[in-house]
Amino acid sequence: MIDGSPQTTMSIDWRLAVIALLSAGAHGSEEAAPPLRLDTGERVPLYTVVPQYPEAARRARVEGEVEVCFNVDRNGTTRRIAVRRSSNRVFEKPAKRAVRNSTYEPLPDDVQLSGIKTCRTFRFYLNPVAIDKPGD
């Protein structure tokens, strides 16, 4: 069923592009087909910020995950940043700050802005550190 949602539209566009490619090749022409540009709504990151591990969580040896969803405007700036789910609130602020400070490639003037929301999951895990014993 077609409901007009961005994900449905995106999958229909993808199917139409595949059909167009297959039918272009079926005629046996030697001409190169014009390149197809599929806008899947995925934006190219220019600068990605890694969130800081909160010092209080590090001292308490707390680990967790945060999923942050956001929109990217035409200029590549993140907007409407919100936490979708979180295993511990202590990680939400650094995750949102990392998304806010990240940037994406601006869209060319001839490309329409898709309304697809982007989500990113940040995992905060402590890595064990190997300590050498003196005299080894």
PyRosetta script that sets phi, psi and omega in degrees:
from pyrosetta import init, pose_from_sequence

init()
pose = pose_from_sequence("MIDGSPQTTMSIDWRLAVIALLSAGAHGSEEAAPPLRLDTGERVPLYTVVPQYPEAARRARVEGEVEVCFNVDRNGTTRRIAVRRSSNRVFEKPAKRAVRNSTYEPLPDDVQLSGIKTCRTFRFYLNPVAIDKPGD")
pose.set_psi(1, 134.4)
pose.set_omega(1, -179.3)
pose.set_phi(2, -94.9)
pose.set_psi(2, 117.4)
pose.set_omega(2, -178.0)
pose.set_phi(3, -111.6)
pose.set_psi(3, -0.1)
pose.set_omega(3, 177.1)
pose.set_phi(4, 81.9)
pose.set_psi(4, 5.4)
pose.set_omega(4, 179.1)
pose.set_phi(5, -70.5)
pose.set_psi(5, 155.5)
pose.set_omega(5, -179.2)
pose.set_phi(6, -56.2)
pose.set_psi(6, -39.4)
pose.set_omega(6, -178.4)
pose.set_phi(7, -67.9)
pose.set_psi(7, -40.0)
pose.set_omega(7, 178.2)
pose.set_phi(8, -65.0)
pose.set_psi(8, -44.9)
pose.set_omega(8, 179.4)
pose.set_phi(9, -61.7)
pose.set_psi(9, -42.1)
pose.set_omega(9, -179.6)
pose.set_phi(10, -62.0)
pose.set_psi(10, -43.9)
pose.set_omega(10, -178.2)
pose.set_phi(11, -69.8)
pose.set_psi(11, -33.5)
pose.set_omega(11, 176.8)
pose.set_phi(12, -67.5)
pose.set_psi(12, -42.9)
pose.set_omega(12, 177.7)
pose.set_phi(13, -59.7)
pose.set_psi(13, -40.4)
pose.set_omega(13, -180.0)
pose.set_phi(14, -64.2)
pose.set_psi(14, -43.0)
pose.set_omega(14, 179.3)
pose.set_phi(15, -64.8)
pose.set_psi(15, -40.9)
pose.set_omega(15, 178.8)
pose.set_phi(16, -63.6)
pose.set_psi(16, -38.0)
pose.set_omega(16, 179.4)
pose.set_phi(17, -65.6)
pose.set_psi(17, -40.2)
pose.set_omega(17, 178.5)
pose.set_phi(18, -65.1)
pose.set_psi(18, -42.6)
pose.set_omega(18, 178.2)
pose.set_phi(19, -62.3)
pose.set_psi(19, -41.7)
pose.set_omega(19, 179.4)
pose.set_phi(20, -63.5)
pose.set_psi(20, -41.3)
pose.set_omega(20, 179.1)
pose.set_phi(21, -65.7)
pose.set_psi(21, -43.5)
pose.set_omega(21, -179.1)
pose.set_phi(22, -66.1)
pose.set_psi(22, -40.9)
pose.set_omega(22, -179.3)
pose.set_phi(23, -71.6)
pose.set_psi(23, -30.7)
pose.set_omega(23, 177.7)
pose.set_phi(24, -67.0)
pose.set_psi(24, -37.7)
pose.set_omega(24, 179.7)
pose.set_phi(25, -76.0)
pose.set_psi(25, -20.4)
pose.set_omega(25, -176.5)
pose.set_phi(26, -74.2)
pose.set_psi(26, -20.0)
pose.set_omega(26, -178.8)
pose.set_phi(27, -80.5)
pose.set_psi(27, -11.8)
pose.set_omega(27, 176.4)
pose.set_phi(28, 72.9)
pose.set_psi(28, 18.5)
pose.set_omega(28, -179.9)
pose.set_phi(29, -77.9)
pose.set_psi(29, 150.7)
pose.set_omega(29, -179.5)
pose.set_phi(30, -87.9)
pose.set_psi(30, -8.9)
pose.set_omega(30, -177.5)
pose.set_phi(31, -71.0)
pose.set_psi(31, 144.5)
pose.set_omega(31, 177.1)
pose.set_phi(32, -76.9)
pose.set_psi(32, 132.2)
pose.set_omega(32, 177.5)
pose.set_phi(33, -72.8)
pose.set_psi(33, 146.4)
pose.set_omega(33, 178.0)
pose.set_phi(34, -63.0)
pose.set_psi(34, 143.6)
pose.set_omega(34, -177.7)
pose.set_phi(35, -63.3)
pose.set_psi(35, 136.8)
pose.set_omega(35, 177.5)
pose.set_phi(36, -92.7)
pose.set_psi(36, 133.4)
pose.set_omega(36, 176.5)
pose.set_phi(37, -110.2)
pose.set_psi(37, 112.7)
pose.set_omega(37, 179.3)
pose.set_phi(38, -97.3)
pose.set_psi(38, 118.3)
pose.set_omega(38, 175.5)
pose.set_phi(39, -91.6)
pose.set_psi(39, 100.8)
pose.set_omega(39, -179.0)
pose.set_phi(40, -87.7)
pose.set_psi(40, 0.9)
pose.set_omega(40, -178.3)
pose.set_phi(41, 87.6)
pose.set_psi(41, -6.2)
pose.set_omega(41, 180.0)
pose.set_phi(42, -81.6)
pose.set_psi(42, 131.2)
pose.set_omega(42, -179.1)
pose.set_phi(43, -105.3)
pose.set_psi(43, 148.6)
pose.set_omega(43, -178.1)
pose.set_phi(44, -87.4)
pose.set_psi(44, 119.3)
pose.set_omega(44, 179.4)
pose.set_phi(45, -69.5)
pose.set_psi(45, 136.9)
pose.set_omega(45, 173.8)
pose.set_phi(46, -97.6)
pose.set_psi(46, -43.3)
pose.set_omega(46, -176.6)
pose.set_phi(47, -140.2)
pose.set_psi(47, 114.8)
pose.set_omega(47, -178.3)
pose.set_phi(48, -110.2)
pose.set_psi(48, 125.9)
pose.set_omega(48, -179.9)
pose.set_phi(49, -96.0)
pose.set_psi(49, 133.3)
pose.set_omega(49, 175.5)
pose.set_phi(50, -92.1)
pose.set_psi(50, 128.6)
pose.set_omega(50, -177.7)
pose.set_phi(51, -67.5)
pose.set_psi(51, 148.3)
pose.set_omega(51, 175.9)
pose.set_phi(52, -76.0)
pose.set_psi(52, 137.9)
pose.set_omega(52, 174.9)
pose.set_phi(53, -74.6)
pose.set_psi(53, 122.8)
pose.set_omega(53, -178.9)
pose.set_phi(54, -60.9)
pose.set_psi(54, 131.1)
pose.set_omega(54, -175.9)
pose.set_phi(55, -60.8)
pose.set_psi(55, -39.1)
pose.set_omega(55, 179.0)
pose.set_phi(56, -62.4)
pose.set_psi(56, -39.2)
pose.set_omega(56, 178.5)
pose.set_phi(57, -69.5)
pose.set_psi(57, -36.4)
pose.set_omega(57, 178.6)
pose.set_phi(58, -65.0)
pose.set_psi(58, -45.8)
pose.set_omega(58, 179.9)
pose.set_phi(59, -63.8)
pose.set_psi(59, -36.5)
pose.set_omega(59, -179.9)
pose.set_phi(60, -83.5)
pose.set_psi(60, -2.0)
pose.set_omega(60, -179.4)
pose.set_phi(61, 58.5)
pose.set_psi(61, 42.4)
pose.set_omega(61, 179.3)
pose.set_phi(62, -95.5)
pose.set_psi(62, 133.4)
pose.set_omega(62, 176.6)
pose.set_phi(63, -119.0)
pose.set_psi(63, 161.9)
pose.set_omega(63, 178.4)
pose.set_phi(64, 178.4)
pose.set_psi(64, -175.9)
pose.set_omega(64, -179.4)
pose.set_phi(65, -136.0)
pose.set_psi(65, 150.1)
pose.set_omega(65, 175.7)
pose.set_phi(66, -137.2)
pose.set_psi(66, 130.5)
pose.set_omega(66, 173.4)
pose.set_phi(67, -105.7)
pose.set_psi(67, 120.7)
pose.set_omega(67, -178.4)
pose.set_phi(68, -114.4)
pose.set_psi(68, 131.3)
pose.set_omega(68, 177.6)
pose.set_phi(69, -112.9)
pose.set_psi(69, 148.2)
pose.set_omega(69, -175.0)
pose.set_phi(70, -161.8)
pose.set_psi(70, 166.0)
pose.set_omega(70, 173.2)
pose.set_phi(71, -107.7)
pose.set_psi(71, 155.6)
pose.set_omega(71, 175.4)
pose.set_phi(72, -119.3)
pose.set_psi(72, 124.7)
pose.set_omega(72, -178.2)
pose.set_phi(73, -81.4)
pose.set_psi(73, 179.3)
pose.set_omega(73, -176.8)
pose.set_phi(74, -57.6)
pose.set_psi(74, -33.1)
pose.set_omega(74, -177.1)
pose.set_phi(75, -83.1)
pose.set_psi(75, -4.8)
pose.set_omega(75, 179.1)
pose.set_phi(76, 92.9)
pose.set_psi(76, 11.7)
pose.set_omega(76, 179.0)
pose.set_phi(77, -92.2)
pose.set_psi(77, 140.1)
pose.set_omega(77, 179.0)
pose.set_phi(78, -79.4)
pose.set_psi(78, 141.2)
pose.set_omega(78, -178.5)
pose.set_phi(79, -137.7)
pose.set_psi(79, 161.9)
pose.set_omega(79, 174.6)
pose.set_phi(80, 50.3)
pose.set_psi(80, 55.4)
pose.set_omega(80, -177.8)
pose.set_phi(81, -81.7)
pose.set_psi(81, 126.9)
pose.set_omega(81, -179.5)
pose.set_phi(82, -145.5)
pose.set_psi(82, 146.5)
pose.set_omega(82, 176.5)
pose.set_phi(83, -82.1)
pose.set_psi(83, 124.8)
pose.set_omega(83, 177.3)
pose.set_phi(84, -85.1)
pose.set_psi(84, -45.2)
pose.set_omega(84, 177.1)
pose.set_phi(85, -153.1)
pose.set_psi(85, 154.2)
pose.set_omega(85, -176.9)
pose.set_phi(86, -153.0)
pose.set_psi(86, 138.9)
pose.set_omega(86, 177.5)
pose.set_phi(87, -86.7)
pose.set_psi(87, -19.5)
pose.set_omega(87, 179.0)
pose.set_phi(88, -158.2)
pose.set_psi(88, 127.9)
pose.set_omega(88, -175.4)
pose.set_phi(89, -61.4)
pose.set_psi(89, -22.8)
pose.set_omega(89, -177.9)
pose.set_phi(90, -62.0)
pose.set_psi(90, -23.0)
pose.set_omega(90, -178.1)
pose.set_phi(91, -92.9)
pose.set_psi(91, -9.1)
pose.set_omega(91, -174.4)
pose.set_phi(92, -67.1)
pose.set_psi(92, -46.5)
pose.set_omega(92, -176.9)
pose.set_phi(93, -63.0)
pose.set_psi(93, -47.6)
pose.set_omega(93, 178.1)
pose.set_phi(94, -63.9)
pose.set_psi(94, -33.5)
pose.set_omega(94, 179.3)
pose.set_phi(95, -67.7)
pose.set_psi(95, -44.9)
pose.set_omega(95, 178.5)
pose.set_phi(96, -64.6)
pose.set_psi(96, -39.4)
pose.set_omega(96, 178.4)
pose.set_phi(97, -63.3)
pose.set_psi(97, -39.6)
pose.set_omega(97, 179.5)
pose.set_phi(98, -63.9)
pose.set_psi(98, -42.8)
pose.set_omega(98, 178.2)
pose.set_phi(99, -65.3)
pose.set_psi(99, -43.4)
pose.set_omega(99, -179.0)
pose.set_phi(100, -60.5)
pose.set_psi(100, -35.5)
pose.set_omega(100, -177.3)
pose.set_phi(101, -90.2)
pose.set_psi(101, -3.8)
pose.set_omega(101, 176.3)
pose.set_phi(102, -84.7)
pose.set_psi(102, 151.3)
pose.set_omega(102, 179.0)
pose.set_phi(103, -130.0)
pose.set_psi(103, 157.5)
pose.set_omega(103, -178.7)
pose.set_phi(104, -125.3)
pose.set_psi(104, 161.5)
pose.set_omega(104, 179.6)
pose.set_phi(105, -63.4)
pose.set_psi(105, 129.9)
pose.set_omega(105, 177.9)
pose.set_phi(106, -63.9)
pose.set_psi(106, 152.9)
pose.set_omega(106, 178.2)
pose.set_phi(107, -84.0)
pose.set_psi(107, 141.2)
pose.set_omega(107, 172.4)
pose.set_phi(108, -63.8)
pose.set_psi(108, 157.5)
pose.set_omega(108, -177.6)
pose.set_phi(109, -61.2)
pose.set_psi(109, -29.3)
pose.set_omega(109, -175.8)
pose.set_phi(110, -84.2)
pose.set_psi(110, -2.1)
pose.set_omega(110, -178.4)
pose.set_phi(111, -103.8)
pose.set_psi(111, 132.7)
pose.set_omega(111, 177.7)
pose.set_phi(112, -79.4)
pose.set_psi(112, 147.4)
pose.set_omega(112, 178.2)
pose.set_phi(113, -80.1)
pose.set_psi(113, 123.7)
pose.set_omega(113, 178.5)
pose.set_phi(114, -82.7)
pose.set_psi(114, 152.6)
pose.set_omega(114, -179.7)
pose.set_phi(115, -92.1)
pose.set_psi(115, 22.1)
pose.set_omega(115, -176.6)
pose.set_phi(116, -80.1)
pose.set_psi(116, 129.3)
pose.set_omega(116, 178.2)
pose.set_phi(117, -82.1)
pose.set_psi(117, 142.6)
pose.set_omega(117, 179.1)
pose.set_phi(118, -106.5)
pose.set_psi(118, 140.9)
pose.set_omega(118, 177.4)
pose.set_phi(119, -126.9)
pose.set_psi(119, 146.5)
pose.set_omega(119, 178.8)
pose.set_phi(120, -137.4)
pose.set_psi(120, 136.3)
pose.set_omega(120, 178.3)
pose.set_phi(121, -105.1)
pose.set_psi(121, 127.8)
pose.set_omega(121, 176.6)
pose.set_phi(122, -107.1)
pose.set_psi(122, 130.2)
pose.set_omega(122, 179.1)
pose.set_phi(123, -110.5)
pose.set_psi(123, 124.1)
pose.set_omega(123, 179.6)
pose.set_phi(124, -106.7)
pose.set_psi(124, 100.6)
pose.set_omega(124, 179.7)
pose.set_phi(125, -125.7)
pose.set_psi(125, 142.2)
pose.set_omega(125, 176.6)
pose.set_phi(126, -88.3)
pose.set_psi(126, 132.2)
pose.set_omega(126, 177.8)
pose.set_phi(127, -94.4)
pose.set_psi(127, 131.1)
pose.set_omega(127, 177.6)
pose.set_phi(128, -66.5)
pose.set_psi(128, 143.3)
pose.set_omega(128, -179.8)
pose.set_phi(129, -109.9)
pose.set_psi(129, 129.8)
pose.set_omega(129, 178.0)
pose.set_phi(130, -80.8)
pose.set_psi(130, 130.2)
pose.set_omega(130, 179.4)
pose.set_phi(131, -115.1)
pose.set_psi(131, 125.0)
pose.set_omega(131, 178.6)
pose.set_phi(132, -79.4)
pose.set_psi(132, 138.1)
pose.set_omega(132, 175.8)
pose.set_phi(133, -79.4)
pose.set_psi(133, 140.9)
pose.set_omega(133, 177.5)
pose.set_phi(134, -61.7)
pose.set_psi(134, 139.2)
pose.set_omega(134, 178.4)
pose.set_phi(135, 91.1)
pose.set_psi(135, -0.1)
pose.set_omega(135, 177.9)
pose.set_phi(136, -86.1)
pose.dump_pdb("model.pdb")
